[in-house]
Amino acid sequence: MAPRLRAMGPELLGFAAAGICAYAADLGLFVWLRGPMGWDPLSAKALSFVAGCSVAYAGNALGTYRRRSADVSRMRQYAVFFAVNIAGALVQLLCLAVSHYGLGLTSQRADTVSGAGVGMALATVLRFWGTRTLVFRTSIPPAKAA
């Protein structure tokens, strides 16, 4: 198992780098829209989420997965990528809902741990799997480490 994880190292690093850039774009745009622009929180978050998805897609398409052949158009690829990211966001919301409403853990700390901690970790695993298997899939299997 260790050689396989080691072989996935560059892919994991590229995915993480794209994700960090996407998170920065999402957060920065949200703060700007909520603050100086005076937008309502839901509209600001909706636009910042789309911007974050776009940054993550570009980073993965032009960086992490640039060598994988695409059997579909970039627009279709982006649509599947966006759907995978929506699924990740739903995982985060589900973790928060289960913790807050199902388990009765209603403190701000518990909400942060369940939504931004546990939920983010599970959503990231889902996004990584979805990105590599549904969005940037290839008919040629990745090279195995020796």
C-alpha positions as CSV (number, residue, x, y, z in Angstrom):
1,M,0.0,0.0,0.0
2,A,2.9,2.4,0.8
3,P,4.3,2.3,-2.7
4,R,0.9,3.1,-4.2
5,L,0.5,6.1,-1.9
6,R,4.0,7.2,-2.7
7,A,3.2,7.0,-6.4
8,M,0.1,9.1,-5.8
9,G,2.2,11.8,-4.0
10,P,2.5,14.3,-6.9
11,E,-1.2,13.9,-7.6
12,L,-2.2,14.5,-4.0
13,L,0.1,17.5,-3.8
14,G,-1.3,19.0,-7.0
15,F,-4.9,18.4,-5.9
16,A,-4.1,20.0,-2.5
17,A,-2.4,23.0,-4.1
18,A,-5.4,23.6,-6.4
19,G,-7.7,23.2,-3.4
20,I,-5.8,25.7,-1.3
21,C,-6.0,28.2,-4.2
22,A,-9.7,27.5,-4.6
23,Y,-10.3,28.0,-0.9
24,A,-8.4,31.3,-0.9
25,A,-10.5,32.5,-3.9
26,D,-13.7,31.4,-2.3
27,L,-13.0,33.0,1.1
28,G,-11.5,36.2,-0.4
29,L,-14.4,36.8,-2.7
30,F,-16.9,36.0,0.0
31,V,-15.4,38.4,2.5
32,W,-15.2,41.2,-0.2
33,L,-18.8,40.6,-1.4
34,R,-20.1,40.6,2.2
35,G,-18.0,43.5,3.4
36,P,-17.3,46.4,1.0
37,M,-19.9,45.2,-1.6
38,G,-22.6,44.7,1.0
39,W,-24.1,41.6,-0.6
40,D,-26.4,39.3,1.4
41,P,-24.6,36.2,2.7
42,L,-26.3,33.6,0.5
43,S,-25.7,35.4,-2.8
44,A,-22.1,36.1,-1.7
45,K,-21.5,32.5,-0.8
46,A,-23.1,31.2,-4.0
47,L,-20.9,33.4,-6.2
48,S,-17.8,32.7,-4.2
49,F,-18.5,28.9,-4.3
50,V,-18.7,29.0,-8.1
51,A,-15.5,31.1,-8.2
52,G,-13.7,28.6,-5.9
53,C,-14.9,25.7,-8.1
54,S,-13.7,27.4,-11.2
55,V,-10.2,28.0,-9.7
56,A,-10.0,24.4,-8.5
57,Y,-11.1,23.1,-11.9
58,A,-8.5,25.2,-13.7
59,G,-5.8,24.2,-11.3
60,N,-6.6,20.5,-11.7
61,A,-7.2,20.7,-15.5
62,L,-4.1,22.7,-16.3
63,G,-1.9,21.3,-13.5
64,T,-2.6,18.1,-11.6
65,Y,-4.4,16.2,-14.4
66,R,-3.1,17.9,-17.5
67,R,-1.6,14.7,-18.9
68,R,-4.8,12.7,-18.6
69,S,-6.7,12.5,-21.9
70,A,-10.3,13.8,-21.9
71,D,-12.9,11.9,-23.8
72,V,-15.4,14.7,-23.2
73,S,-15.6,18.5,-23.7
74,R,-14.1,20.9,-21.1
75,M,-17.7,22.2,-20.4
76,R,-19.0,18.7,-19.6
77,Q,-15.9,18.0,-17.5
78,Y,-16.5,21.2,-15.6
79,A,-20.2,20.3,-15.1
80,V,-19.1,16.9,-13.6
81,F,-16.5,18.7,-11.5
82,F,-19.1,21.2,-10.2
83,A,-21.4,18.3,-9.3
84,V,-18.6,16.5,-7.4
85,N,-18.0,19.8,-5.5
86,I,-21.7,20.2,-4.7
87,A,-21.7,16.6,-3.4
88,G,-18.7,17.6,-1.2
89,A,-20.6,20.6,0.1
90,L,-23.6,18.4,0.9
91,V,-21.3,16.1,2.9
92,Q,-20.2,19.0,5.0
93,L,-23.8,20.2,5.6
94,L,-24.8,16.6,6.5
95,C,-22.0,16.3,9.1
96,L,-23.1,19.6,10.6
97,A,-26.8,18.7,10.6
98,V,-26.1,15.3,12.2
99,S,-23.9,16.8,14.9
100,H,-26.1,19.9,15.6
101,Y,-29.6,18.5,15.3
102,G,-29.2,14.7,15.6
103,L,-26.6,14.6,18.4
104,G,-27.6,17.8,20.1
105,L,-24.0,19.2,20.0
106,T,-25.0,22.8,19.5
107,S,-22.0,24.9,20.6
108,Q,-20.0,27.0,18.2
109,R,-17.0,24.7,18.7
110,A,-19.0,21.6,18.0
111,D,-20.4,23.2,14.8
112,T,-16.9,24.1,13.7
113,V,-15.5,20.7,14.4
114,S,-18.3,18.9,12.6
115,G,-18.7,21.2,9.6
116,A,-15.2,22.6,9.0
117,G,-13.3,19.7,10.5
118,V,-14.9,16.3,10.1
119,G,-17.1,17.5,7.2
120,M,-14.3,19.1,5.3
121,A,-12.1,16.0,5.7
122,L,-14.8,13.7,4.4
123,A,-15.7,16.1,1.6
124,T,-12.1,16.4,0.6
125,V,-11.8,12.6,0.3
126,L,-15.0,12.5,-1.8
127,R,-13.8,15.4,-4.0
128,F,-10.4,13.7,-4.6
129,W,-12.0,10.4,-5.5
130,G,-14.6,12.1,-7.8
131,T,-12.1,14.4,-9.4
132,R,-9.7,11.5,-10.3
133,T,-12.3,8.9,-11.3
134,L,-15.3,10.9,-12.7
135,V,-13.8,14.1,-14.0
136,F,-10.3,13.4,-15.2
137,R,-10.7,9.7,-15.9
138,T,-8.6,8.2,-18.6
139,S,-8.7,5.0,-20.6
140,I,-5.0,4.4,-19.8
141,P,-4.4,3.5,-16.2
142,P,-1.8,5.6,-14.3
143,A,1.7,4.1,-14.3
144,K,2.5,1.9,-11.3
145,A,5.5,2.5,-9.2
146,A,8.3,0.0,-9.4
